[in-house]
Amino acid sequence: MTAALDPLAPFPVAEYLDDLVRVVRAEDDGRPAVVRTEHFRLHRAGRRIEVSHCLRPDQLHNGLTGLLIDELFTPGWLCGQDVFERVFCGVVRSTVPEPARAWETFYANTLEHLRDPRTAPGLIAGIAPVYARVLRLVPPGSVLDLGSCFGFLPLMLAQRPRTTVIASDIVAGSMRVLATVAAAWDTPLRTMVCDAARVPLPDACVDTVTVVHLLEHLDPGTGAAVLAEAQRLARSRVIVAVPFEDVPNADYGHVRSFDLATLTELGVGSGWRHRVSGFHGGWLILDRRPA
């Protein structure tokens, strides 16, 4: 049985190794490869996938998602969410020696691009205005972020004054990494491992719930359950943001597309006051009606 991914496990310098994947940071040694791309070389050693690269610490940011998808996964050289997560973790861990410092580098570079996206890779530049708008829409108070993934947004929210934040995700490793980075930066941030449709918190426990670029990963039934859970948890406001796509982008795990009409339907069905708009994708803002 393949061991679970541990993003903070100790590894030799410039190497990541688990049951399925080996990632090394090394110059091209010229040996035969399955494929050579601009940033990666892919080899196979028995049942283990081996990826080598020469990325520098300053290139370690969430733009890595796009590089791996474009160069190794979309062409079909690699496939599967589990393999993607292991290779991604391996590139981060093999680029900077110590585990906490590797992830701090990854987060610091990503947040720098999010705050000033003028020279950011396309993936980060695309989400930066979305995060910036969330920061404007969330008032001071308590916030729960559902489906946080790496947690860049809740980390940015937690760095504001007069804001307390809970980040949540179903992937335990992501929450461990986020908690490690937040602690290293003295950023007060609580993390939870849970299903976004079943959050173990009481009713109306936070002022605002954010559901940002999550619903496109869920089928309509699960998405409706997540939205209902967000309403249960929020005292005042729920903020939903989704990308607009003609066809769900399967490379990024999207299974559902949205437009303004779909968001309006969700807003009407919520029973709360709602606003729908378009800005780098679609927005649904729900405000609880006064008692």
C-alpha positions as CSV (number, residue, x, y, z in Angstrom):
1,M,0.0,0.0,0.0
2,T,1.4,3.4,-1.0
3,A,2.2,5.6,2.0
4,A,0.3,8.9,2.3
5,L,2.0,12.0,1.1
6,D,3.9,13.8,3.9
7,P,4.9,17.3,2.7
8,L,7.1,17.9,5.8
9,A,8.9,14.6,6.0
10,P,12.8,14.8,6.1
11,F,14.6,14.0,2.8
12,P,18.2,14.2,1.5
13,V,19.2,17.6,0.2
14,A,17.9,18.3,-3.4
15,E,15.8,15.1,-3.4
16,Y,12.2,13.9,-2.6
17,L,11.4,10.2,-2.5
18,D,8.3,8.2,-1.8
19,D,6.8,4.9,-3.0
20,L,5.7,6.3,-6.4
21,V,7.8,9.4,-7.1
22,R,11.4,10.5,-6.9
23,V,12.1,14.2,-7.6
24,V,15.7,15.5,-7.8
25,R,17.1,18.9,-8.4
26,A,20.1,18.3,-10.7
27,E,21.7,19.2,-13.9
28,D,20.9,17.2,-17.0
29,D,23.2,14.1,-16.9
30,G,22.3,13.2,-20.6
31,R,20.9,9.8,-19.8
32,P,17.9,8.7,-21.9
33,A,14.6,10.3,-20.8
34,V,10.9,9.6,-21.4
35,V,10.6,13.3,-22.3
36,R,12.6,16.5,-21.8
37,T,10.6,19.7,-21.5
38,E,11.6,23.3,-20.8
39,H,11.7,22.8,-17.1
40,F,11.6,19.0,-16.4
41,R,13.1,15.7,-17.4
42,L,11.0,12.5,-16.9
43,H,12.5,9.1,-16.3
44,R,11.0,5.8,-15.1
45,A,12.8,3.5,-12.7
46,G,10.7,0.4,-12.3
47,R,7.3,1.4,-10.9
48,R,8.6,4.7,-9.7
49,I,8.4,8.0,-11.6
50,E,11.5,10.1,-11.6
51,V,11.4,13.8,-12.3
52,S,14.5,16.0,-12.4
53,H,14.7,19.8,-12.7
54,C,16.9,22.8,-12.2
55,L,14.4,25.3,-10.8
56,R,15.8,28.0,-8.5
57,P,14.3,29.0,-5.1
58,D,13.1,32.3,-6.6
59,Q,11.1,30.2,-9.2
60,L,9.3,28.4,-6.4
61,H,5.7,29.7,-6.3
62,N,2.2,28.5,-7.3
63,G,3.0,29.1,-10.9
64,L,4.6,25.6,-10.6
65,T,1.0,24.3,-11.0
66,G,0.8,25.6,-14.5
67,L,4.3,24.4,-15.4
68,L,3.6,20.8,-14.3
69,I,0.2,20.7,-16.0
70,D,1.3,22.3,-19.3
71,E,4.6,20.3,-19.6
72,L,3.8,16.9,-18.1
73,F,0.1,16.3,-17.4
74,T,-1.8,17.9,-20.3
75,P,0.4,16.2,-22.9
76,G,-0.2,12.9,-21.1
77,W,3.3,12.1,-19.9
78,L,1.9,11.9,-16.3
79,C,-1.7,11.6,-15.0
80,G,-3.7,11.5,-11.8
81,Q,-4.2,13.8,-8.9
82,D,-2.1,11.8,-6.5
83,V,0.9,11.8,-8.8
84,F,0.5,15.5,-9.4
85,E,0.5,16.3,-5.7
86,R,3.6,14.1,-5.1
87,V,5.5,15.6,-8.0
88,F,4.5,19.1,-7.0
89,C,5.6,18.5,-3.4
90,G,8.8,16.9,-4.6
91,V,9.8,19.9,-6.7
92,V,9.2,22.3,-3.7
93,R,11.1,20.0,-1.3
94,S,14.0,19.3,-3.6
95,T,14.6,23.0,-4.4
96,V,15.2,24.3,-0.8
97,P,16.8,21.9,1.7
98,E,14.9,22.2,5.0
99,P,11.1,21.3,4.8
100,A,9.7,24.4,6.6
101,R,12.0,26.7,4.8
102,A,11.1,25.2,1.4
103,W,7.4,25.8,2.0
104,E,8.1,29.3,3.5
105,T,9.9,30.1,0.3
106,F,7.1,28.8,-1.8
107,Y,4.5,30.9,0.1
108,A,6.6,34.1,0.3
109,N,7.2,34.1,-3.5
110,T,3.5,33.4,-4.2
111,L,2.2,36.1,-1.9
112,E,4.7,38.6,-3.4
113,H,3.3,37.9,-6.8
114,L,-0.3,38.0,-5.5
115,R,0.3,41.4,-4.0
116,D,2.0,42.7,-7.2
117,P,0.9,40.5,-10.1
118,R,2.5,42.7,-12.8
119,T,5.3,40.1,-13.4
120,A,3.5,37.1,-12.0
121,P,3.1,33.9,-13.9
122,G,-0.3,33.6,-15.6
123,L,-1.9,31.3,-13.1
124,I,-1.1,33.7,-10.2
125,A,-1.9,36.8,-12.2
126,G,-5.3,35.4,-13.0
127,I,-6.3,34.8,-9.3
128,A,-4.7,37.9,-7.9
129,P,-7.6,40.3,-8.7
130,V,-10.0,37.7,-7.3
131,Y,-8.2,37.6,-4.0
132,A,-7.9,41.4,-4.0
133,R,-11.6,41.7,-4.3
134,V,-12.3,39.2,-1.6
135,L,-10.0,41.3,0.7
136,R,-12.2,44.3,-0.1
137,L,-15.5,42.5,0.4
138,V,-14.7,40.8,3.8
139,P,-15.2,43.2,6.6
140,P,-13.2,43.1,9.9
141,G,-14.4,40.2,12.1
142,S,-14.3,36.4,12.0
143,V,-13.9,34.5,8.7
144,L,-14.1,30.9,7.7
145,D,-12.6,29.9,4.3
146,L,-13.9,26.7,2.8
147,G,-11.7,24.6,0.4
148,S,-8.6,26.6,1.2
149,C,-6.1,24.4,-0.7
150,F,-2.7,26.0,0.1
151,G,-4.5,28.8,2.0
152,F,-3.0,31.8,0.3
153,L,-6.3,33.7,0.7
154,P,-6.9,32.9,4.4
155,L,-3.2,33.7,5.1
156,M,-3.6,37.2,3.5
157,L,-6.9,37.7,5.4
158,A,-5.2,36.7,8.7
159,Q,-2.4,39.3,8.1
160,R,-5.0,42.1,8.3
161,P,-5.8,43.8,11.6
162,R,-9.1,43.0,13.4
163,T,-9.6,39.8,11.4
164,T,-9.6,36.3,12.8
165,V,-9.5,33.5,10.3
166,I,-10.1,29.7,10.1
167,A,-8.8,27.9,7.0
168,S,-10.3,24.5,6.1
169,D,-9.6,21.8,3.5
170,I,-10.2,18.1,3.2
171,V,-6.4,17.6,2.5
172,A,-4.6,17.2,5.8
173,G,-1.2,17.8,4.3
174,S,-2.1,21.2,2.9
175,M,-3.4,22.3,6.3
176,R,-0.3,21.1,8.0
177,V,1.9,23.1,5.7
178,L,-0.3,26.2,6.0
179,A,-0.2,25.9,9.8
180,T,3.6,25.5,9.8
181,V,4.1,28.6,7.6
182,A,1.6,30.7,9.6
183,A,3.3,29.8,12.8
184,A,6.8,30.6,11.4
185,W,5.5,34.0,10.4
186,D,3.6,34.6,13.7
187,T,0.4,34.9,11.8
188,P,-2.6,33.9,13.9
189,L,-4.5,31.4,11.7
190,R,-6.5,28.4,12.7
191,T,-6.6,25.4,10.4
192,M,-9.2,22.6,10.1
193,V,-9.2,19.3,8.1
194,C,-12.8,18.7,7.1
195,D,-15.3,18.3,4.2
196,A,-16.6,21.7,3.2
197,A,-20.2,20.2,3.2
198,R,-19.8,18.9,6.8
199,V,-17.8,21.4,8.9
200,P,-17.7,20.5,12.6
201,L,-18.5,24.0,13.9
202,P,-21.7,25.4,15.4
203,D,-24.3,27.5,13.6
204,A,-23.5,31.2,13.0
205,C,-20.0,30.8,14.4
206,V,-18.3,33.3,12.1
207,D,-19.2,36.6,10.5
208,T,-18.2,35.7,7.0
209,V,-17.7,32.5,5.0
210,T,-15.7,32.6,1.8
211,V,-16.1,29.9,-0.9
212,V,-13.5,31.0,-3.5
213,H,-12.9,28.8,-6.6
214,L,-14.3,25.7,-4.9
215,L,-17.7,25.1,-6.5
216,E,-16.3,24.5,-10.0
217,H,-14.6,21.4,-8.5
218,L,-17.9,19.9,-7.2
219,D,-21.0,18.4,-8.8
220,P,-24.2,20.4,-8.4
221,G,-25.5,18.4,-5.5
222,T,-22.3,18.6,-3.5
223,G,-22.0,22.3,-4.4
224,A,-25.5,23.0,-3.1
225,A,-24.6,21.2,0.1
226,V,-21.5,23.3,0.5
227,L,-23.4,26.5,-0.1
228,A,-26.0,25.5,2.5
229,E,-23.3,24.7,5.0
230,A,-21.7,28.1,4.4
231,Q,-25.1,29.7,5.1
232,R,-25.4,27.7,8.3
233,L,-22.0,28.8,9.5
234,A,-22.2,32.5,8.6
235,R,-23.7,35.1,10.8
236,S,-23.8,37.8,8.1
237,R,-22.2,37.1,4.7
238,V,-21.2,34.3,2.3
239,I,-18.9,35.2,-0.6
240,V,-18.7,32.9,-3.6
241,A,-16.3,33.3,-6.5
242,V,-16.1,31.0,-9.5
243,P,-14.3,31.1,-12.9
244,F,-16.3,31.5,-16.0
245,E,-15.6,28.7,-18.5
246,D,-17.4,27.5,-21.6
247,V,-16.2,24.0,-20.7
248,P,-14.9,22.9,-17.3
249,N,-11.1,22.8,-17.3
250,A,-10.5,19.2,-16.4
251,D,-6.7,19.8,-16.2
252,Y,-7.4,21.8,-13.0
253,G,-10.0,19.4,-11.7
254,H,-13.0,21.4,-12.7
255,V,-16.2,19.5,-13.3
256,R,-18.8,22.3,-13.6
257,S,-19.1,25.6,-15.4
258,F,-21.0,28.7,-14.3
259,D,-22.5,31.8,-15.8
260,L,-24.4,34.7,-14.3
261,A,-27.8,32.9,-14.7
262,T,-26.5,29.9,-12.8
263,L,-25.2,32.1,-10.0
264,T,-28.5,34.1,-9.9
265,E,-30.4,30.8,-9.5
266,L,-28.2,29.8,-6.6
267,G,-28.8,33.3,-5.0
268,V,-32.6,33.1,-5.4
269,G,-32.6,29.6,-4.0
270,S,-30.6,30.6,-0.9
271,G,-33.4,32.7,0.5
272,W,-30.9,35.4,1.5
273,R,-30.4,38.8,-0.1
274,H,-28.0,38.3,-3.0
275,R,-25.9,40.1,-5.5
276,V,-24.5,38.6,-8.6
277,S,-21.7,40.2,-10.7
278,G,-18.8,39.4,-13.1
279,F,-15.2,40.4,-12.3
280,H,-12.5,38.0,-13.4
281,G,-15.2,35.3,-13.2
282,G,-18.5,35.2,-11.4
283,W,-19.5,36.4,-7.9
284,L,-22.4,35.6,-5.7
285,I,-22.6,37.5,-2.4
286,L,-25.2,36.4,0.1
287,D,-26.2,38.6,3.0
288,R,-28.4,37.2,5.8
289,R,-31.8,38.9,6.1
290,P,-32.4,40.8,9.4
291,A,-34.3,38.7,11.9
